[in-house]
Amino acid sequence: MNLAAKNISITRDHKPILKNVDILVRDREFVGLLGPNGSGKSTLLKSIYRTMKPDVGWISLENQDVYELSARQVARRMAVVRQESSIEFDFSVREMVMMGRFPHKSVFQSDSKEDEELVEETLARVGLNGFANRRFMTLSGGEKQRVFIARALAQQAKCLVLDEPTNHLDIHSQLQVMAILKELRCTVFTALHDLNIASVYCDRIYFVKSGEIVASGSPSEIFQPHLIRDVFGVECEVYIHPRTSKPHIVFLSAAES
């Protein structure tokens, strides 16, 4: 499923947040969105999953405007894992993941045997076998994030949008989450902070700075010292890692302004 945003501009309190942003994520591509804090990453994702409508522009799934689709239609096509997901009630893990089935049910329809089997399957897929009866609030940060991903998988959407899915996770959990996402073989668009993790897992990357896309390409094309310096304000060296065959960035210092 292709995801596209064309000419997206958003202004809040007379301040431009996004300016003429274009992105394209092709079917089954894994695409990263990287930029410094305050660059507009989360705003772009919010516009895509319909919590912040653009002032100008068009966002589409398979050439259908997401703002002309119903919430149920969008949820059947696109699943979202937000950066902050506040849970006020202590649901079980099974209940949390079962929420992903809501777009496929009528209001009073009960959970079917197929739904139960899908929940167990998605929990196994994210490495949470035996967790169905655990209380969500008792889980570690990495386990909670995998539950959110399992819920997204239970939607059976062909496009997954994530806002910094590895934020606040230890390195072991970060790598677990990224490996799970990579193995899904669906369309993935995700904001990320860690450039080296993005280098290993992303097919293509967009750099965003001050609300504008300033560069895009494969990790080999985009991870260049002069680009990293311009976007992130750091001096670095880049070499091809002998084991991953991917660009690896060694950060040296903050760049002088």
Buried (B, 14 or more C-beta within 10 A) or exposed (E): BBBBBBEBBBBEEEEBBBBBBEBBBEEBBBBBBBBBEEBBBBBBBBBBBBEBEBBEBBBBBEEEEBEEBEEEBBBBBBBBBBBEBEEEEEBBBBBBBBEBBBBBBEEEEEBEEEBBEBBBEBBEBBBBEEBBEBEBEEBEEBBBBBBBBBBBBBBBBBBBBBBBBBBEBEEEBBBBBBEBBBEBEBBBBBBBBBBBBBBBBBBBBBBBBBBBBBBBBBBEEBBBBEBBBBBBEBBBEBEEEEEEEBBBBEEEEEEEE
